[in-house]
Amino acid sequence: MKDLITTIAAITILMVFIMQFSSNLNIMNRVVAADHLTKNYYYSLLNNDSLDEEKRKSFSNKLAKVLGCDQSEITVEEEANYIRVTAPIENVVACAEFLGISDEENTALYMLTEGDV
């Protein structure tokens, strides 16, 4: 009986590690996609000197879809030579409730500054 309980506990803990590995891959893919979108937006900003409101909304809409957050949570600061983008990333830790991590603690902040600050 002790062996059965120990085996079940060990498998449960190992499953958390496997799920976290998958979660890490998913988050890294989202961050790389967000970096790519932000750099493209920055270079189009440099080439055009100014972008219309439609392109800004399109950028923040695409970024919200990639990062899985609301468009209102994304902050884009544009200056003459740089752009700074911040957005929340949710569900960073897999099985957060099982590990006792609240939804507020299970977030990270995506931040990218491109250009001369």
N, C-alpha and C positions, 0 to 999 in steps of 0.2 A: 504494500500500500504506500509506503514511503517513497518507493521508486516511482510509482505512478504520479504522485503529487509533485515530486521533484522534476520529473520529465515534463509535466504540464506547465510548471512554472518556467522551466528553461525554454520551452518552445514559445511561450508567450513573450518572454523577454527578447528572444531572437527575432520574433516576428516584428517587434517594434523597431529593431535595427534595420531590418529589410525594408520596412515601410518608410523609415526615415531616409534611407539611401535613395529610394524612388522619389521621395519628396525633394531631396536636395537636387537631383537631376532636373526635376521639373522647374524648380526655382531658378537654377542656373540657366536653363533654356529661356525662361521668361526675362531674366536680367540681360542676357546677351541680345535678345530680340529688342528689348527696350533701349539698350545702348545703340543698336543699329538704327532704330527709328530716330533717336535723339541726334545722332551724328548726321544723318541725312537731313534732318530738319535744320540743324546748325549750318550745314554747307549750303543749303538752299537759301537760308537767311543771309549768309555772306554774299552769295552770288546775286541775289535780288535786292539787297539792301533793306527791303521791307516786304513783308508778306501780308496778304489780305486776311481778314478775319475768318474766312472760310477755310484757308489752309491751317490756321491755328487751331480751329475747332476739329478739323480732320486729324491733325497730329495728336491732340489730346484725346480724341475718341479712340484712335488706334492704340495709343499708349494705355488707355484704360482697359481696353480689351486684352492686351498682352499681359498686363500686370494683374488683371482681375479685380480692379477697384472701380469706384465711381469716378466719373469725369470731374466732378466737383472737388475731389480730393487731390487732384493733380495741381501742382504749382509750377508755373513756368515763368521764370524771370529772364527777360531779354534786355540786354544792353547793347551798346555799339559793337563790342568785340567778343562778347561771351553770352552763353545761355546756361542757366541753371535749372534743372528739372528735379523735383522731388515728388515722390508718390509712395503710398504705403503698399507693402507686400504682406498679405495675410496668409494664415495657415502655413507658417514656416516650419513648425514642429508637427510631425505626423503623430497621431494618437495623443494629442495634447490633453484631452480630457482624462484619458487613462493615466497620464503622468501627472495630473494635477495642475496643468497650466491653463490659465484662463484665456479667453479670446483676446482680451486686451494685451496680455503678455505675449501672445502668439503672433506678433506682427514685427515687421522690420521696416526700415525706411530706405527706399531706393533714392539715391541722390547721384546726379551726374552733372559736373560742370565742364563745359566744353568751351575752349577759347581762352583768351587772355583775361585774367581776372584783375 
